[in-house]
């Protein structure tokens, strides 16, 4: 008579006793750090009244007067120019989750704590996605079309996003042009004499690979090798660099090339108006058997580009897109 093995096979003892094990520690998805709202450095100073929108006004200076006064003539008076203005409309945003009591009692993980964490990130992530298109929508742009430097701030025209080819990667001349135009536009730097550059890692890859005269890598090989070891751009050509995968992009270049909307900015590029700061809310339990528990977040605020001169969009493709 052959042996009968007590095993994990069908109809054996192990079929019912050997079960799949789970780790009760449930991990979260990979997350990127919210970025854009931190650059909103202009806010309402003296509101006249509560309201759903706010208007900022700017005094305009008089034209320079360089003609010599006549000794015997009383000069004609000139009028102070009218103000210019920008406005922003605040809107209400939020999200909510309702957990059932049964889930809370039977789940292998603490779903209350996890949901609070997920909602907190969703709040920051959602708000960052609201600010991003405001920054990326600036009127000043630097790009390359077929290898030729283009900008609405120099002769030759701005070119188009649709003409950015896959080889039109970020180069040092594009950075130098943006810094020069911010300085010539009297834009205040963000850190000392440095402007801020928000750049996608795919784009920074190409800048860090750039070699030759007036390029990134050669001077770092000689005196700034630490930036090569750590693969960080550091301070370069009048700007400090913040690398983030949150920089927006779209496949709207030439031949559907992916075009990244990197941004260089100085102070007062972005304004924010807040009626109610973003906050986490725990809903009261109102059902008859107290089985449904809600939590969420809410905010009431808005953004606008404050000084267009303080913001330049630098469009570039990437060799590793």
Secondary structure, 3 states (H helix, E strand, C coil): CCCCCCCCCCCCCHHHHCCCCCCCCCCCCCCCCCCHHHHEEEECCCCCCCCCEEEEEECCCCCCCCCCCCCCCCCCCCCCCCCEEEEEECEEEEEEEEEEHHHHHHCCCCHHHHHHHHHHHHHHHHHHHHHHHHHHCCCCEEEEECCEEEECCCCCCCCCHHHCCCCCECCHHHHHHHHHHHHHCCCCCCECCEEEEEECHHHHHHHHHCCCCCCHHHHHHHHCHHHHHHCCCCEECCEEEEECCCCCEECCCHHHCCEEEEEEECCCCEEEEEEEEEEEEECCCCCCCCCEEEEEEEEEEEEEECCHHHEEEEEEECCCC
